[in-house]
Amino acid sequence: MGTPAPVWQSGTPEQWAGSYSRSPIKRPRLVLADDHSLLLDALRHMLEREFTVLRTVTDGAALVEAAEELRPDVVLCDISMPRLSGLQAVQRIRRRLSQVHCIVLTMHDDPELAAQAFRSGASAYILKTTPASELLQAIRTVLAGEQYPNQVRRPAATPAAVRRVADVCEAESLSSREQEVLRLVAGGSTMKQAAAALGITPRTVAFHKYRIMRQLSLHSSAELVQFAVKRRLI
């Protein structure tokens, strides 16, 4: 006689959404990752009403370690984090633990980043500006084995925009030091953290970042992250 399916795997999300909240033993287990401790505390407080939060971590490498140790049902993570980006962490977790569902919670309203997140193995891409009820629904949906539609706008790609991205990728001529700075900054490191890793000053890191953005015709940190993702630097 087989083992009964967990309660969150039976029926639709609407049918079982609150059924496990009365039994802590059966509540789905989560690991949360974000490099902002205040946000982590707020998320934990909100989610513990319905789920069991096993651990909170502040970098991508710690997220992978926690997932391997604790085997949660869901990991919830940001994209920009120290040591490993959220996308790298999701990819490693899904490669090693295919049963773990991954949700990306980010400030980046960017369709390319969303597409890359799904390609990395994420089941949902949620903006930090969305209501708490939507995040809860996303968690319930991925627990049911489905992907959650993201809120990122998907504007039609104009020929000029396509050409600009193609030109940037083809004409990339960053120095090795600039590529190191790009990889660290786009991966979530602060100026101080990048400076310590490279043995230079935070001011020098900021100067390199400025030169990189000017050289590649990028106008925001979100575009910098997008470029790094396209070039598989993070």
VENVENZI-V286886 format. One record per residue. N is the residue number from 1. RES is the residue in three letters. PSI is psi in whole degrees, -180 to 180 (none if undefined). D_CENTER is the distance of its C-alpha to the mean C-alpha in Angstrom with 1 decimal. Layout:
N/RES/PSI/D_CENTER, N/RES/PSI/D_CENTER
//
This chain:
1/MET/125/39.4, 2/GLY/162/35.6, 3/THR/132/33.1, 4/PRO/145/32.2, 5/ALA/144/28.7, 6/PRO/151/26.4, 7/VAL/-32/26.9, 8/TRP/-3/23.4, 9/GLN/7/24.1, 10/SER/134/27.3, 11/GLY/-169/28.0, 12/THR/162/25.8, 13/PRO/-38/23.1, 14/GLU/-33/25.8, 15/GLN/-37/28.3, 16/TRP/5/26.6, 17/ALA/-41/24.2, 18/GLY/4/26.4, 19/SER/-30/28.4, 20/TYR/-8/26.6, 21/SER/-19/26.3, 22/ARG/-13/29.9, 23/SER/100/29.4, 24/PRO/-28/27.0, 25/ILE/-35/27.8, 26/LYS/-1/26.2, 27/ARG/137/23.2, 28/PRO/148/19.9, 29/ARG/135/18.1, 30/LEU/151/14.6, 31/VAL/133/12.7, 32/LEU/142/10.6, 33/ALA/125/8.6, 34/ASP/146/8.7, 35/ASP/7/11.2, 36/HIS/108/13.3, 37/SER/-36/15.7, 38/LEU/-43/17.2, 39/LEU/-41/14.2, 40/LEU/-44/13.7, 41/ASP/-42/17.5, 42/ALA/-42/17.5, 43/LEU/-45/14.8, 44/ARG/-45/16.8, 45/HIS/-41/20.0, 46/MET/-45/19.1, 47/LEU/-26/17.6, 48/GLU/-11/20.5, 49/ARG/-23/22.9, 50/GLU/-25/21.8, 51/PHE/167/19.7, 52/THR/116/20.2, 53/VAL/111/17.6, 54/LEU/-39/18.3, 55/ARG/152/16.5, 56/THR/140/14.2, 57/VAL/164/13.0, 58/THR/10/12.1, 59/ASP/163/10.8, 60/GLY/-37/9.1, 61/ALA/-41/12.6, 62/ALA/-31/13.6, 63/LEU/-45/10.9, 64/VAL/-44/12.3, 65/GLU/-43/15.7, 66/ALA/-40/15.4, 67/ALA/-42/14.3, 68/GLU/-35/17.3, 69/GLU/-43/19.6, 70/LEU/-20/19.0, 71/ARG/61/18.0, 72/PRO/169/16.3, 73/ASP/-34/16.2, 74/VAL/139/12.7, 75/VAL/140/9.6, 76/LEU/121/7.5, 77/CYS/157/4.6, 78/ASP/170/3.7, 79/ILE/-51/3.4, 80/SER/105/7.0, 81/MET/155/8.5, 82/PRO/162/11.9, 83/ARG/-58/13.3, 84/LEU/140/10.3, 85/SER/163/7.2, 86/GLY/-37/3.9, 87/LEU/-41/5.4, 88/GLN/-42/8.6, 89/ALA/-44/8.0, 90/VAL/-45/7.3, 91/GLN/-43/10.2, 92/ARG/-41/12.3, 93/ILE/-46/12.0, 94/ARG/-31/12.9, 95/ARG/-37/15.6, 96/ARG/-29/17.2, 97/LEU/79/16.6, 98/SER/-18/16.7, 99/GLN/-11/17.6, 100/VAL/127/14.3, 101/HIS/140/12.3, 102/CYS/132/8.4, 103/ILE/129/7.0, 104/VAL/124/3.9, 105/LEU/112/5.8, 106/THR/164/6.3, 107/MET/-7/9.7, 108/HIS/104/9.7, 109/ASP/76/12.3, 110/ASP/116/12.4, 111/PRO/-32/13.5, 112/GLU/-41/13.1, 113/LEU/-39/9.3, 114/ALA/-45/9.3, 115/ALA/-41/11.8, 116/GLN/-37/10.1, 117/ALA/-44/7.1, 118/PHE/-37/10.2, 119/ARG/-30/12.1, 120/SER/-14/9.9, 121/GLY/2/10.6, 122/ALA/149/8.2, 123/SER/-12/10.9, 124/ALA/149/9.6, 125/TYR/111/7.9, 126/ILE/138/9.2, 127/LEU/146/10.2, 128/LYS/-13/11.1, 129/THR/-3/14.6, 130/THR/157/15.2, 131/PRO/154/17.7, 132/ALA/-35/17.2, 133/SER/-32/19.1, 134/GLU/-38/16.7, 135/LEU/-43/13.8, 136/LEU/-42/16.5, 137/GLN/-37/17.6, 138/ALA/-43/14.2, 139/ILE/-45/14.3, 140/ARG/-38/17.9, 141/THR/-45/17.5, 142/VAL/-30/15.1, 143/LEU/-26/17.5, 144/ALA/3/20.2, 145/GLY/17/18.7, 146/GLU/159/17.8, 147/GLN/151/14.9, 148/TYR/125/14.3, 149/PRO/136/15.2, 150/ASN/167/12.8, 151/GLN/10/14.5, 152/VAL/132/13.8, 153/ARG/146/17.3, 154/ARG/74/18.6, 155/PRO/152/21.6, 156/ALA/136/24.0, 157/ALA/119/23.6, 158/THR/154/26.8, 159/PRO/-38/28.8, 160/ALA/-41/28.5, 161/ALA/-41/24.7, 162/VAL/-43/24.7, 163/ARG/-41/27.3, 164/ARG/-45/25.6, 165/VAL/-43/22.5, 166/ALA/-43/24.8, 167/ASP/-42/27.1, 168/VAL/-44/24.4, 169/CYS/-39/23.3, 170/GLU/-36/26.9, 171/ALA/14/28.2, 172/GLU/127/25.7, 173/SER/42/27.9, 174/LEU/145/25.9, 175/SER/167/27.6, 176/SER/-38/26.2, 177/ARG/-40/25.7, 178/GLU/-37/23.9, 179/GLN/-37/21.5, 180/GLU/-44/20.9, 181/VAL/-45/20.2, 182/LEU/-46/17.9, 183/ARG/-43/15.9, 184/LEU/-48/15.7, 185/VAL/-46/15.2, 186/ALA/-27/12.6, 187/GLY/-4/10.7, 188/GLY/-3/10.9, 189/SER/143/14.4, 190/THR/171/16.9, 191/MET/-43/20.3, 192/LYS/-42/22.0, 193/GLN/-42/19.7, 194/ALA/-40/19.9, 195/ALA/-43/23.6, 196/ALA/-39/24.1, 197/ALA/-31/22.5, 198/LEU/-8/24.6, 199/GLY/32/27.7, 200/ILE/180/28.1, 201/THR/155/28.1, 202/PRO/-33/25.3, 203/ARG/-38/27.6, 204/THR/-39/27.7, 205/VAL/-46/23.9, 206/ALA/-38/24.0, 207/PHE/-44/26.9, 208/HIS/-43/25.1, 209/LYS/-42/22.1, 210/TYR/-45/24.7, 211/ARG/-40/26.5, 212/ILE/-49/23.5, 213/MET/-38/22.5, 214/ARG/-42/26.2, 215/GLN/-36/26.8, 216/LEU/5/24.0, 217/SER/42/24.8, 218/LEU/145/21.4, 219/HIS/0/21.6, 220/SER/164/18.4, 221/SER/-33/15.4, 222/ALA/-41/13.2, 223/GLU/-33/15.7, 224/LEU/-44/15.6, 225/VAL/-43/11.9, 226/GLN/-43/12.8, 227/PHE/-45/15.8, 228/ALA/-38/14.3, 229/VAL/-45/12.1, 230/LYS/-38/15.4, 231/ARG/4/17.3, 232/ARG/38/15.1, 233/LEU/-19/15.2, 234/ILE/none/11.7
//
